[in-house]
């Protein structure tokens, strides 16, 4: 079996949500015997030889981020991924095409691809994601951009009717897309974990980690800082390029520790040794890969409803929504050893639903079914 995969970004290094799912999907499909022709839209990552280990060939297409593309009726995230050479390459074979994200679907309704098998991986409900970004954004220009993009994405989403199938990333998203377009199947996120590596015991700190330059994560970090800044609970914040807001808010509070731009080994050690993973979010779309990583590698996970609702992971996490609940439950969990019984429950759920090998086979089976239907 051979397929084309169109990636919204160069999927290596696999160090943030979207590309983590794409990279480990590529790796798992390769291990399942699928031959992959990968097309990447590049806007700064450059060529990555690591991808050649898993793909028959890799081509790079420059993303066109000039201002004129923001004036289009099409969403900027779609219009800026416009390359006629990509279409030419897709037309050299009749292999099925996997479009990674609504971002890559500019050619989904192209007449020359009418008879091809086309699957869209929905990473989340994009217009809802951008609407929430607009609500969180503090600068006027960015707020306007996100609102405008959300409106364009809501209109553009109907292009999904031109696909043969939609691969939803979470049960919540599955319900949304299946009710609206039908032909949807659940394909849980692919990730770096091959097994549960959480350790039993206790430690003396709670952890929040993520890209600390992204608005979604900035808001979550500031929420936690406001809760714990005058308390006696040790909280470590670790991640890329922390914003000035985060740095300023933590000053003068010795219990709040900032680790800037940790290496992969450092972040892995922090995830494994933290007593509590603090996982609030104000973006209830898709599924957060940091939650998956924390459950596979860490101890107690304290989440809010927006993080966990509709993921199928509710029984593995502790729930808090208000600042008072986050403080009180963090204090309790800091004193509660992580035990063998916790590991057993995690293994039952995670190894069944978030197994890369199993999920690669789900994708292959769906592709074979589509081939039978179309032929």
Buried (B, 14 or more C-beta within 10 A) or exposed (E): BEBBBBBBBBBBEBEBBBBBBBBBBBBBBBEBEBBBBBBBBBBEBEEBEBBEEBBEEBBBBEBBEEEEBBEEEBBBBBBBBBBEEBBEBBEEEEBBBBBBBBBBBBBBBBEEBEEBBBBBBBBBBBBBBBBBBBBBBEEEEBBEBBBBBBBBBBEBBEBBEBBBBBBBBBBBBBBBBBEBBEBBBBBBBBBBBEEBEBEEEEBEBBBBBBBBEBBBBBBBBBBBBEBBBEBEBBBBBBBBEBBEBBEEBBEEBEBBBBBEEBEEEEBBEBBBBBBBBBBBBBBBBBBBBBBBBBBBBBBBBBBBBBBBBBBBBEEBBBBBEEBEBBBEBBBEBBEBEBEEEBBEEBEEBBBEBBBBEEBBBBBBEBBEEBEEEEE
